[in-house]
Amino acid sequence: QVQLVESGGGLVQPGGSLRLSCTASGIIFSEHGVGWYRQAPGQARELVADITTSGSRTYAGSVKGRFTISRDNAKNTVYLQMDRLKFEDTAVYYCKLIHWRTNWNYWGQGTQVTVSS
C-alpha cells in the first residue's frame, strides 16, 4: 500500500522559512518524479515545484529564487525548502508522485502553511 506522509507545515511570519517533507512508503521512490502543489482557499491547485527522477527541477515563477525542491532517494523523501515566505504563500501544500513510465500518481494528505504576522 502506497503512503505519502507530509510534514513541516505551520505558522510563520512573512520573511520566515519552513521546510516541508514528503516521505513515501510502499513504492519504489526513485522511479517517481515528485511535485509540490498548493491550494489556497477558493483557488485551484497549482504546481509549485517539481523534480524528476534524474534530479532536474522546475519552479513556478512566483516561488523561483525563494523555494528549493530536493530529494533523498535513500530516505524516500522529497523536501521543499521555503525561504522569504510571503502572505500569498499561505495554502495547503501537497506532494504528488508520478511514475516515470506509467504516469501512475499518488497524492499526499496535505500540510497547512500559514504566513501571517
N, C-alpha and C positions, 0 to 999 in steps of 0.2 A: 504494500500500500504506500502510495506516494504521499509524503507530508512535507509541507514547507512551513517553517516557523520563522516569523519575523519578530524582530525586537529592536529596541533602541529609540523608539519614538518618545515624545514627551513635550513638555512646555519649555520654550526657550525665548529669550529676549531677542529683538532684532540685532543683527550683527553677530549673534552667537553661532555655535556649531553643534551638530549632532552627527552620530554615525549609526546608520541603520544596518542591520544584519539580516540575512535570509539564509537559513540553514535547511538543506534538503536531506531527506532520507527516503529509502526505498526506490532509489533511482541512480542511474549512472550519471553523476553530476557533470562530468567532463564532456559528455556528449550533448550538452544543452547550452544554448545561448540563454542569457538572462537579461531581463529588462526590469527596470524600476518604473512604475507608473504611479500617478497620483490622481486623486479625485477630490475636488473641493465641493462643498455643498452647492447643489444646483448646477453643477458643471459636469461636463463629460470627462471621462477618464482620459488622461493624456500620458504619453510616453515621456519620461524624464531623461532616462539614460539607458543604454544597453551595452552589453559586452558579449562578443561572440566566443565560440569555443577556442578560438586562437588568440583571444585577448584584445581584439580590435574594439574600440569604444566609439560611441556616438552620444551626443548630448543635445537636448533641446536648447534652443537659443537662449531661453530665459534663465537657464542654470549654468550655461557654459562659463568656465572660469571660476565657478563657485562650488560646484559639485564634482566629486570624483567617484567613479564606479571602479570596483576591483573585484577579483575573485581569488579564492584559495581552494583549488580543487582537492587538496589533501584534507581540507576540513569541510568539503561540500557546502561552502559558504560564499555568498556574494555580499559585498559591502557597498554602501552609499555614504561617502563622507560629504556632509553638507556644511559648508562654511558661509559666513556672511549672510546668514539667513534673513529673509525679508518677510513682511507680513503676508505677502501674496504666496509664500511657500506653504502656508497653512493648508493642510489636506490630509486625507488618509493615503498612506503610501503602501503600494502593493508590489510584490515581486512576482515575476512570471518566468517560468522556464519553458523553453521551446526546444524540442529535439531537432538537431541539425538536419536530419534526413526526413523524418516522418512528419514534422511540424506538430506532433502531439504536444499539447501545452498544459501547464498546471499553474494555478494561482495560489498565492499565499492568502492569509486571512486579513491582512492589512494591519498597519500600525499608525496611530494618530500622531501627527506632528502639528503643533500649535506654536506659532510665532506671535508673541504678544508682549507688550510692555506692562 
